[in-house]
Amino acid sequence: MKAKVQVFLKPGVLDVQGKAVEAALHGLGWADVSGVRVGRTIEFDLTETDAAKAEAEVKAMCDKLLANTVIESYRVEIA
């Protein structure tokens, strides 16, 4: 199975990269852009064939390693 994890800073946490991208977009003429947030995507394969078990396993990975759950949230997709 394929797993895709999207990790983003929680609302209210300062996103320095997002602010830098927003400023660059403004500098390039896209002044109507606001609220830019930068995240990351992690994709990998699993040998698990049961989708529910795979999702539970990936969520455990996120809680322990892939996301800092104090300041980040995540979304898991299993295909």
BAGU-212643 format. One record per atom (N, C-alpha, C): residue in three letters; x, y negated, z. Coordinates in nm, 4 decimals, m for minus. Each point is the difference from the previous one (the first is absolute). Example, Ala and Ser with C-alpha at 12.3 -4.5 7.8 and 13.67 -1.06 7.14 Angstrom:
2
<node><pase>ALA</pase><east>1.3190</east><north>0.5690</north><up>0.7800</up></node>
<node><pase>ALA</pase><east>m0.0890</east><north>m0.1190</north><up>0.0000</up></node>
<node><pase>ALA</pase><east>0.0900</east><north>m0.1200</north><up>0.0000</up></node>
<node><pase>SER</pase><east>m0.0350</east><north>m0.1050</north><up>m0.0720</up></node>
<node><pase>SER</pase><east>0.0820</east><north>m0.1190</north><up>0.0060</up></node>
<node><pase>SER</pase><east>m0.0770</east><north>m0.1090</north><up>0.0730</up></node>
END
This chain:
79
<node><pase>MET</pase><east>0.0844</east><north>0.1178</north><up>0.0000</up></node>
<node><pase>MET</pase><east>m0.0844</east><north>m0.1178</north><up>0.0000</up></node>
<node><pase>MET</pase><east>0.0888</east><north>m0.1238</north><up>0.0000</up></node>
<node><pase>LYS</pase><east>m0.0527</east><north>m0.1050</north><up>m0.0562</up></node>
<node><pase>LYS</pase><east>0.0699</east><north>m0.1280</north><up>m0.0021</up></node>
<node><pase>LYS</pase><east>m0.0565</east><north>m0.0877</north><up>0.1107</up></node>
<node><pase>ALA</pase><east>0.0896</east><north>m0.0680</north><up>0.0706</up></node>
<node><pase>ALA</pase><east>m0.0412</east><north>m0.0937</north><up>0.1041</up></node>
<node><pase>ALA</pase><east>0.0500</east><north>m0.1386</north><up>m0.0365</up></node>
<node><pase>LYS</pase><east>m0.0835</east><north>m0.0993</north><up>0.0254</up></node>
<node><pase>LYS</pase><east>0.0377</east><north>m0.1394</north><up>m0.0218</up></node>
<node><pase>LYS</pase><east>m0.0386</east><north>m0.0767</north><up>0.1259</up></node>
<node><pase>VAL</pase><east>0.0990</east><north>m0.0697</north><up>0.0571</up></node>
<node><pase>VAL</pase><east>m0.0221</east><north>m0.0791</north><up>0.1210</up></node>
<node><pase>VAL</pase><east>0.0281</east><north>m0.1456</north><up>m0.0333</up></node>
<node><pase>GLN</pase><east>m0.0944</east><north>m0.0860</north><up>0.0303</up></node>
<node><pase>GLN</pase><east>0.0193</east><north>m0.1436</north><up>m0.0177</up></node>
<node><pase>GLN</pase><east>0.0073</east><north>m0.0625</north><up>0.1384</up></node>
<node><pase>VAL</pase><east>0.1083</east><north>m0.0752</north><up>0.0243</up></node>
<node><pase>VAL</pase><east>0.0260</east><north>m0.0594</north><up>0.1308</up></node>
<node><pase>VAL</pase><east>0.0026</east><north>m0.1523</north><up>m0.0153</up></node>
<node><pase>PHE</pase><east>m0.0734</east><north>m0.0691</north><up>0.0863</up></node>
<node><pase>PHE</pase><east>m0.0044</east><north>m0.1456</north><up>m0.0009</up></node>
<node><pase>PHE</pase><east>0.0074</east><north>m0.0518</north><up>0.1421</up></node>
<node><pase>LEU</pase><east>0.0507</east><north>m0.1224</north><up>0.0144</up></node>
<node><pase>LEU</pase><east>m0.0025</east><north>m0.0647</north><up>0.1309</up></node>
<node><pase>LEU</pase><east>m0.1445</east><north>m0.0257</north><up>0.0394</up></node>
<node><pase>LYS</pase><east>m0.0297</east><north>0.0117</north><up>0.1277</up></node>
<node><pase>LYS</pase><east>m0.1344</east><north>m0.0265</north><up>0.0498</up></node>
<node><pase>LYS</pase><east>m0.0316</east><north>m0.1485</north><up>m0.0143</up></node>
<node><pase>PRO</pase><east>m0.1286</east><north>m0.0323</north><up>m0.0139</up></node>
<node><pase>PRO</pase><east>m0.0376</east><north>m0.1416</north><up>m0.0041</up></node>
<node><pase>PRO</pase><east>0.0511</east><north>m0.0717</north><up>0.1251</up></node>
<node><pase>GLY</pase><east>0.0481</east><north>m0.1206</north><up>m0.0175</up></node>
<node><pase>GLY</pase><east>0.0522</east><north>m0.0768</north><up>0.1126</up></node>
<node><pase>GLY</pase><east>0.1497</east><north>0.0140</north><up>0.0197</up></node>
<node><pase>VAL</pase><east>0.0608</east><north>0.1017</north><up>m0.0610</up></node>
<node><pase>VAL</pase><east>0.1453</east><north>0.0175</north><up>0.0080</up></node>
<node><pase>VAL</pase><east>0.0616</east><north>m0.0791</north><up>m0.1147</up></node>
<node><pase>LEU</pase><east>0.0962</east><north>m0.0860</north><up>0.0315</up></node>
<node><pase>LEU</pase><east>0.0633</east><north>m0.0831</north><up>m0.1010</up></node>
<node><pase>LEU</pase><east>0.0680</east><north>0.0868</north><up>m0.1059</up></node>
<node><pase>ASP</pase><east>m0.0355</east><north>m0.0224</north><up>m0.1257</up></node>
<node><pase>ASP</pase><east>0.0573</east><north>0.0734</north><up>m0.1126</up></node>
<node><pase>ASP</pase><east>0.0973</east><north>m0.0924</north><up>m0.0723</up></node>
<node><pase>VAL</pase><east>0.1266</east><north>0.0049</north><up>0.0385</up></node>
<node><pase>VAL</pase><east>0.1023</east><north>m0.0887</north><up>m0.0558</up></node>
<node><pase>VAL</pase><east>0.0172</east><north>0.0249</north><up>m0.1488</up></node>
<node><pase>GLN</pase><east>0.0014</east><north>0.1260</north><up>m0.0413</up></node>
<node><pase>GLN</pase><east>0.0132</east><north>0.0311</north><up>m0.1425</up></node>
<node><pase>GLN</pase><east>m0.1201</east><north>m0.0530</north><up>m0.0781</up></node>
<node><pase>GLY</pase><east>m0.1164</east><north>0.0156</north><up>0.0551</up></node>
<node><pase>GLY</pase><east>m0.1210</east><north>m0.0501</north><up>m0.0653</up></node>
<node><pase>GLY</pase><east>0.0053</east><north>m0.1507</north><up>m0.0181</up></node>
<node><pase>LYS</pase><east>0.0464</east><north>m0.0713</north><up>0.1026</up></node>
<node><pase>LYS</pase><east>0.0130</east><north>m0.1462</north><up>m0.0092</up></node>
<node><pase>LYS</pase><east>0.1012</east><north>m0.0386</north><up>m0.1070</up></node>
<node><pase>ALA</pase><east>0.1107</east><north>0.0741</north><up>m0.0097</up></node>
<node><pase>ALA</pase><east>0.1023</east><north>m0.0292</north><up>m0.1007</up></node>
<node><pase>ALA</pase><east>m0.0552</east><north>0.0231</north><up>m0.1409</up></node>
<node><pase>VAL</pase><east>m0.0745</east><north>0.1073</north><up>m0.0191</up></node>
<node><pase>VAL</pase><east>m0.0600</east><north>0.0278</north><up>m0.1310</up></node>
<node><pase>VAL</pase><east>m0.1023</east><north>m0.1078</north><up>m0.0339</up></node>
<node><pase>GLU</pase><east>m0.0800</east><north>m0.0374</north><up>0.0971</up></node>
<node><pase>GLU</pase><east>m0.0996</east><north>m0.1050</north><up>m0.0219</up></node>
<node><pase>GLU</pase><east>0.0660</east><north>m0.1317</north><up>m0.0405</up></node>
<node><pase>ALA</pase><east>0.1073</east><north>m0.0375</north><up>0.0693</up></node>
<node><pase>ALA</pase><east>0.0712</east><north>m0.1240</north><up>m0.0335</up></node>
<node><pase>ALA</pase><east>0.0591</east><north>0.0082</north><up>m0.1408</up></node>
<node><pase>ALA</pase><east>0.0535</east><north>0.1159</north><up>m0.0371</up></node>
<node><pase>ALA</pase><east>0.0560</east><north>0.0172</north><up>m0.1337</up></node>
<node><pase>ALA</pase><east>m0.1091</east><north>m0.0108</north><up>m0.1067</up></node>
<node><pase>LEU</pase><east>m0.1145</east><north>0.0602</north><up>0.0253</up></node>
<node><pase>LEU</pase><east>m0.1111</east><north>m0.0101</north><up>m0.0943</up></node>
<node><pase>LEU</pase><east>m0.0449</east><north>m0.1449</north><up>m0.0166</up></node>
<node><pase>HIS</pase><east>m0.0069</east><north>m0.0728</north><up>0.1111</up></node>
<node><pase>HIS</pase><east>m0.0356</east><north>m0.1425</north><up>m0.0067</up></node>
<node><pase>HIS</pase><east>0.1030</east><north>m0.0751</north><up>m0.0836</up></node>
<node><pase>GLY</pase><east>0.1271</east><north>0.0304</north><up>0.0208</up></node>
<node><pase>GLY</pase><east>0.1074</east><north>m0.0647</north><up>m0.0740</up></node>
<node><pase>GLY</pase><east>m0.0041</east><north>0.0286</north><up>m0.1486</up></node>
<node><pase>LEU</pase><east>m0.0587</east><north>0.1139</north><up>m0.0360</up></node>
<node><pase>LEU</pase><east>m0.0113</east><north>0.0370</north><up>m0.1408</up></node>
<node><pase>LEU</pase><east>m0.1311</east><north>m0.0471</north><up>m0.0627</up></node>
<node><pase>GLY</pase><east>m0.0780</east><north>m0.0760</north><up>0.0772</up></node>
<node><pase>GLY</pase><east>m0.1205</east><north>m0.0593</north><up>m0.0569</up></node>
<node><pase>GLY</pase><east>m0.1314</east><north>0.0646</north><up>0.0390</up></node>
<node><pase>TRP</pase><east>0.0030</east><north>0.1040</north><up>0.0794</up></node>
<node><pase>TRP</pase><east>m0.1241</east><north>0.0639</north><up>0.0440</up></node>
<node><pase>TRP</pase><east>m0.0388</east><north>m0.0518</north><up>0.1383</up></node>
<node><pase>ALA</pase><east>m0.0458</east><north>m0.1236</north><up>0.0042</up></node>
<node><pase>ALA</pase><east>m0.0298</east><north>m0.0663</north><up>0.1266</up></node>
<node><pase>ALA</pase><east>m0.1263</east><north>0.0530</north><up>0.0676</up></node>
<node><pase>ASP</pase><east>m0.0851</east><north>0.0693</north><up>m0.0741</up></node>
<node><pase>ASP</pase><east>m0.1257</east><north>0.0483</north><up>0.0576</up></node>
<node><pase>ASP</pase><east>0.0143</east><north>0.1331</north><up>0.0744</up></node>
<node><pase>VAL</pase><east>0.1222</east><north>0.0522</north><up>0.0113</up></node>
<node><pase>VAL</pase><east>0.0256</east><north>0.1257</north><up>0.0717</up></node>
<node><pase>VAL</pase><east>0.0180</east><north>m0.0297</north><up>0.1485</up></node>
<node><pase>SER</pase><east>m0.0633</east><north>0.0822</north><up>0.0849</up></node>
<node><pase>SER</pase><east>0.0176</east><north>m0.0171</north><up>0.1449</up></node>
<node><pase>SER</pase><east>m0.0159</east><north>0.1344</north><up>0.0699</up></node>
<node><pase>GLY</pase><east>0.0457</east><north>0.0046</north><up>0.1226</up></node>
<node><pase>GLY</pase><east>m0.0170</east><north>0.1204</north><up>0.0815</up></node>
<node><pase>GLY</pase><east>0.0765</east><north>0.1210</north><up>m0.0507</up></node>
<node><pase>VAL</pase><east>0.1167</east><north>m0.0199</north><up>m0.0595</up></node>
<node><pase>VAL</pase><east>0.0779</east><north>0.1120</north><up>m0.0547</up></node>
<node><pase>VAL</pase><east>0.0529</east><north>0.0862</north><up>0.1145</up></node>
<node><pase>ARG</pase><east>m0.0201</east><north>0.1303</north><up>m0.0112</up></node>
<node><pase>ARG</pase><east>0.0517</east><north>0.0977</north><up>0.0960</up></node>
<node><pase>ARG</pase><east>0.0807</east><north>0.1024</north><up>m0.0779</up></node>
<node><pase>VAL</pase><east>0.1152</east><north>0.0363</north><up>0.0498</up></node>
<node><pase>VAL</pase><east>0.0855</east><north>0.0985</north><up>m0.0650</up></node>
<node><pase>VAL</pase><east>m0.0018</east><north>0.1277</north><up>0.0836</up></node>
<node><pase>GLY</pase><east>m0.0174</east><north>0.1131</north><up>m0.0666</up></node>
<node><pase>GLY</pase><east>0.0006</east><north>0.1287</north><up>0.0683</up></node>
<node><pase>GLY</pase><east>0.0921</east><north>0.0960</north><up>m0.0722</up></node>
<node><pase>ARG</pase><east>m0.0127</east><north>0.1264</north><up>0.0341</up></node>
<node><pase>ARG</pase><east>0.0803</east><north>0.1008</north><up>m0.0669</up></node>
<node><pase>ARG</pase><east>m0.0853</east><north>0.1248</north><up>m0.0232</up></node>
<node><pase>THR</pase><east>0.0385</east><north>0.0738</north><up>m0.1032</up></node>
<node><pase>THR</pase><east>m0.0680</east><north>0.1246</north><up>m0.0335</up></node>
<node><pase>THR</pase><east>0.1009</east><north>0.1133</north><up>0.0087</up></node>
<node><pase>ILE</pase><east>m0.0402</east><north>0.1070</north><up>0.0652</up></node>
<node><pase>ILE</pase><east>0.0838</east><north>0.1189</north><up>0.0151</up></node>
<node><pase>ILE</pase><east>m0.0771</east><north>0.1156</north><up>m0.0624</up></node>
<node><pase>GLU</pase><east>0.0604</east><north>0.0688</north><up>m0.0961</up></node>
<node><pase>GLU</pase><east>m0.0642</east><north>0.1136</north><up>m0.0654</up></node>
<node><pase>GLU</pase><east>0.0873</east><north>0.1245</north><up>0.0147</up></node>
<node><pase>PHE</pase><east>m0.0640</east><north>0.1137</north><up>0.0228</up></node>
<node><pase>PHE</pase><east>0.0741</east><north>0.1253</north><up>0.0111</up></node>
<node><pase>PHE</pase><east>m0.0925</east><north>0.1182</north><up>m0.0236</up></node>
<node><pase>ASP</pase><east>0.0591</east><north>0.1164</north><up>m0.0191</up></node>
<node><pase>ASP</pase><east>m0.0737</east><north>0.1248</north><up>m0.0217</up></node>
<node><pase>ASP</pase><east>m0.0053</east><north>0.0794</north><up>0.1299</up></node>
<node><pase>LEU</pase><east>m0.1096</east><north>0.0718</north><up>0.0175</up></node>
<node><pase>LEU</pase><east>m0.0184</east><north>0.0899</north><up>0.1142</up></node>
<node><pase>LEU</pase><east>m0.0317</east><north>0.1396</north><up>m0.0510</up></node>
<node><pase>THR</pase><east>0.0420</east><north>0.1008</north><up>0.0733</up></node>
<node><pase>THR</pase><east>m0.0346</east><north>0.1370</north><up>m0.0383</up></node>
<node><pase>THR</pase><east>m0.1367</east><north>0.0414</north><up>0.0531</up></node>
<node><pase>GLU</pase><east>m0.0531</east><north>m0.0752</north><up>0.0961</up></node>
<node><pase>GLU</pase><east>m0.1324</east><north>0.0282</north><up>0.0570</up></node>
<node><pase>GLU</pase><east>m0.1052</east><north>m0.0048</north><up>m0.1108</up></node>
<node><pase>THR</pase><east>m0.0920</east><north>0.0978</north><up>m0.0018</up></node>
<node><pase>THR</pase><east>m0.1033</east><north>0.0045</north><up>m0.1031</up></node>
<node><pase>THR</pase><east>m0.1363</east><north>m0.0457</north><up>0.0499</up></node>
<node><pase>ASP</pase><east>m0.0170</east><north>m0.0111</north><up>0.1295</up></node>
<node><pase>ASP</pase><east>m0.1259</east><north>m0.0472</north><up>0.0578</up></node>
<node><pase>ASP</pase><east>0.0083</east><north>m0.1520</north><up>0.0166</up></node>
<node><pase>ALA</pase><east>m0.0897</east><north>m0.0725</north><up>m0.0654</up></node>
<node><pase>ALA</pase><east>0.0053</east><north>m0.1467</north><up>m0.0005</up></node>
<node><pase>ALA</pase><east>m0.0134</east><north>m0.0596</north><up>0.1403</up></node>
<node><pase>ALA</pase><east>m0.0876</east><north>0.0544</north><up>0.0812</up></node>
<node><pase>ALA</pase><east>m0.0198</east><north>m0.0529</north><up>0.1353</up></node>
<node><pase>ALA</pase><east>0.1249</east><north>0.0199</north><up>0.0850</up></node>
<node><pase>LYS</pase><east>0.0614</east><north>0.1173</north><up>m0.0103</up></node>
<node><pase>LYS</pase><east>0.1234</east><north>0.0259</north><up>0.0750</up></node>
<node><pase>LYS</pase><east>0.1133</east><north>m0.0889</north><up>m0.0503</up></node>
<node><pase>ALA</pase><east>0.0072</east><north>m0.0183</north><up>m0.1312</up></node>
<node><pase>ALA</pase><east>0.1036</east><north>m0.0854</north><up>m0.0576</up></node>
<node><pase>ALA</pase><east>m0.0158</east><north>m0.1438</north><up>0.0491</up></node>
<node><pase>GLU</pase><east>m0.1225</east><north>m0.0498</north><up>0.0007</up></node>
<node><pase>GLU</pase><east>m0.0241</east><north>m0.1369</north><up>0.0469</up></node>
<node><pase>GLU</pase><east>0.0379</east><north>m0.0153</north><up>0.1469</up></node>
<node><pase>ALA</pase><east>m0.0360</east><north>0.0966</north><up>0.0822</up></node>
<node><pase>ALA</pase><east>0.0349</east><north>m0.0042</north><up>0.1422</up></node>
<node><pase>ALA</pase><east>0.1516</east><north>0.0014</north><up>0.0188</up></node>
<node><pase>GLU</pase><east>0.0687</east><north>0.0801</north><up>m0.0805</up></node>
<node><pase>GLU</pase><east>0.1454</east><north>0.0095</north><up>0.0079</up></node>
<node><pase>GLU</pase><east>0.0654</east><north>m0.1332</north><up>m0.0394</up></node>
<node><pase>VAL</pase><east>m0.0494</east><north>m0.0606</north><up>m0.1072</up></node>
<node><pase>VAL</pase><east>0.0558</east><north>m0.1266</north><up>m0.0463</up></node>
<node><pase>VAL</pase><east>m0.0283</east><north>m0.1117</north><up>0.1018</up></node>
<node><pase>LYS</pase><east>m0.1180</east><north>0.0003</north><up>0.0596</up></node>
<node><pase>LYS</pase><east>m0.0301</east><north>m0.1004</north><up>0.1041</up></node>
<node><pase>LYS</pase><east>0.0950</east><north>0.0155</north><up>0.1183</up></node>
<node><pase>ALA</pase><east>0.0321</east><north>0.1234</north><up>0.0366</up></node>
<node><pase>ALA</pase><east>0.0963</east><north>0.0227</north><up>0.1082</up></node>
<node><pase>ALA</pase><east>0.1374</east><north>m0.0535</north><up>m0.0391</up></node>
<node><pase>MET</pase><east>0.0383</east><north>0.0195</north><up>m0.1272</up></node>
<node><pase>MET</pase><east>0.1274</east><north>m0.0544</north><up>m0.0487</up></node>
<node><pase>MET</pase><east>0.0012</east><north>m0.1524</north><up>0.0100</up></node>
<node><pase>CYS</pase><east>m0.1113</east><north>m0.0612</north><up>m0.0353</up></node>
<node><pase>CYS</pase><east>m0.0100</east><north>m0.1461</north><up>0.0068</up></node>
<node><pase>CYS</pase><east>0.0129</east><north>m0.0487</north><up>0.1435</up></node>
<node><pase>ASP</pase><east>m0.0702</east><north>0.0656</north><up>0.0906</up></node>
<node><pase>ASP</pase><east>0.0024</east><north>m0.0410</north><up>0.1406</up></node>
<node><pase>ASP</pase><east>0.1377</east><north>0.0163</north><up>0.0629</up></node>
<node><pase>LYS</pase><east>0.0761</east><north>0.0995</north><up>m0.0456</up></node>
<node><pase>LYS</pase><east>0.1297</east><north>0.0271</north><up>0.0602</up></node>
<node><pase>LYS</pase><east>0.1179</east><north>m0.0648</north><up>m0.0715</up></node>
<node><pase>LEU</pase><east>m0.0125</east><north>m0.0255</north><up>m0.1327</up></node>
<node><pase>LEU</pase><east>0.1165</east><north>m0.0471</north><up>m0.0736</up></node>
<node><pase>LEU</pase><east>m0.0285</east><north>m0.1038</north><up>m0.1077</up></node>
<node><pase>LEU</pase><east>m0.0985</east><north>0.0236</north><up>m0.0832</up></node>
<node><pase>LEU</pase><east>m0.0160</east><north>m0.0800</north><up>m0.1210</up></node>
<node><pase>LEU</pase><east>m0.0542</east><north>m0.1407</north><up>0.0237</up></node>
<node><pase>ALA</pase><east>m0.0703</east><north>m0.0220</north><up>0.1097</up></node>
<node><pase>ALA</pase><east>m0.0556</east><north>m0.1322</north><up>0.0300</up></node>
<node><pase>ALA</pase><east>0.0272</east><north>m0.0354</north><up>0.1455</up></node>
<node><pase>ASN</pase><east>0.0271</east><north>m0.1261</north><up>0.0235</up></node>
<node><pase>ASN</pase><east>0.0108</east><north>m0.0510</north><up>0.1364</up></node>
<node><pase>ASN</pase><east>m0.1404</east><north>m0.0445</north><up>0.0387</up></node>
<node><pase>THR</pase><east>m0.0730</east><north>0.0871</north><up>0.0668</up></node>
<node><pase>THR</pase><east>m0.1423</east><north>m0.0236</north><up>0.0238</up></node>
<node><pase>THR</pase><east>m0.0286</east><north>m0.1161</north><up>0.0947</up></node>
<node><pase>VAL</pase><east>0.1026</east><north>m0.0554</north><up>0.0615</up></node>
<node><pase>VAL</pase><east>m0.0188</east><north>m0.1194</north><up>0.0829</up></node>
<node><pase>VAL</pase><east>m0.0309</east><north>m0.1195</north><up>m0.0886</up></node>
<node><pase>ILE</pase><east>0.0698</east><north>m0.0103</north><up>m0.1132</up></node>
<node><pase>ILE</pase><east>m0.0168</east><north>m0.1169</north><up>m0.0874</up></node>
<node><pase>ILE</pase><east>m0.0483</east><north>0.0353</north><up>m0.1409</up></node>
<node><pase>GLU</pase><east>m0.0096</east><north>0.1295</north><up>m0.0327</up></node>
<node><pase>GLU</pase><east>m0.0391</east><north>0.0400</north><up>m0.1343</up></node>
<node><pase>GLU</pase><east>m0.1218</east><north>0.0913</north><up>0.0025</up></node>
<node><pase>SER</pase><east>m0.0772</east><north>m0.0079</north><up>m0.1077</up></node>
<node><pase>SER</pase><east>m0.1082</east><north>0.0957</north><up>m0.0212</up></node>
<node><pase>SER</pase><east>0.0331</east><north>0.0779</north><up>m0.1267</up></node>
<node><pase>TYR</pase><east>m0.0689</east><north>0.1119</north><up>m0.0203</up></node>
<node><pase>TYR</pase><east>0.0290</east><north>0.0817</north><up>m0.1166</up></node>
<node><pase>TYR</pase><east>m0.1277</east><north>0.0624</north><up>m0.0545</up></node>
<node><pase>ARG</pase><east>0.0089</east><north>0.0383</north><up>m0.1271</up></node>
<node><pase>ARG</pase><east>m0.1098</east><north>0.0699</north><up>m0.0672</up></node>
<node><pase>ARG</pase><east>0.0598</east><north>0.1224</north><up>m0.0676</up></node>
<node><pase>VAL</pase><east>m0.0643</east><north>0.1150</north><up>0.0151</up></node>
<node><pase>VAL</pase><east>0.0488</east><north>0.1264</north><up>m0.0547</up></node>
<node><pase>VAL</pase><east>m0.0925</east><north>0.0460</north><up>m0.1117</up></node>
<node><pase>GLU</pase><east>0.0582</east><north>0.0420</north><up>m0.1111</up></node>
<node><pase>GLU</pase><east>m0.0741</east><north>0.0619</north><up>m0.1105</up></node>
<node><pase>GLU</pase><east>0.0621</east><north>0.1359</north><up>m0.0288</up></node>
<node><pase>ILE</pase><east>m0.0847</east><north>0.1008</north><up>m0.0111</up></node>
<node><pase>ILE</pase><east>0.0457</east><north>0.1358</north><up>m0.0312</up></node>
<node><pase>ILE</pase><east>m0.0646</east><north>0.0406</north><up>m0.1326</up></node>
<node><pase>ALA</pase><east>0.0819</east><north>0.0497</north><up>m0.0920</up></node>
<node><pase>ALA</pase><east>m0.0543</east><north>0.0438</north><up>m0.1303</up></node>
<node><pase>ALA</pase><east>0.0521</east><north>0.1386</north><up>m0.0330</up></node>
END
